[in-house]
Amino acid sequence: MLASLVGEARRNGLLKVEEAAHLTDVPNVRQQGTRLDDWVTREQAKELLAPRPVTLG
């Protein structure tokens, strides 16, 4: 999961190649669990990632 997010960030210009390599080069990380389905829909993901207005108070 982390590797795919880092890869996408790199492809979109949000991370440099070296930064992406450092983030994905973590030794002894074991993947646990089984992915059963998408957790959120595309529209839900867009809503979650949309910028929020800043309010005071």
N, C-alpha and C positions, 0 to 999 in steps of 0.2 A: 504494500500500500504506500509506504513512504517513498520507495523508489519511483513509483509511477507519478506521485505528486511532484517530486523533485525533478523528474524528467520533463514533465509538462511545464513546470516553472522555467526550466532551462530553455526549452523550445520556444517559450513565449518571451524570452529575453529578460525574465525577472531574476535569474541567477546566472552567474558566469559559469563556464564549464568547470573550472577548478573548484568553485564553491559546491556545485552539484556533486562532483566526485567525492569531496570530503564528507558531504552529508550522507551519501549512500555507502561509504566505505567504513561501516561500523562492524567491528569484529564480534563474533559470538552472539549474534542476535538470532534468536529462534522465533520462527513464525508459529503462532498458536491459533487454534480455532479453525473454523470452516466457514467460508462465505456462502450463504444460502441464497441471497437475492440482493437486489439494490436496496439500500437503506432509505434513500430518498429519491424522489423523481427529479428529472432535470429542472422542472419549474421550482420545486422546493429548494434545490441546490442554488439556483439563481437568487431566490428570495433570501436564503441564508447568507449568501456572499455579497448581497447588495449593500452599498454604503448606507450607513444610518445617519440621520441628521443629528447634529450635536445640540443638546439642550442644556441649559444652565438651571440648576436648582431642582 
